């Protein structure tokens, strides 16, 4: 699941510069960790991750913005 999410991010051109974010998983929950540049980018990543087959939720509690 985590690998599919990373692949989905890699296939999205405007997310290519987000290299300080890591993707993990706990069961069917996608866990995003690290730092993103802004809230809009995080919102887009959550939207993409939640559409990946097998994902039931996305946890962003370990992400900082800035």
Secondary structure, 3 states (H helix, E strand, C coil): CHHHHHHHHHCCHHHCCCCCEEEEEECCEEEEEEEECCHHHHHHHHHHHHHCCCCCEEEEEEEEEC
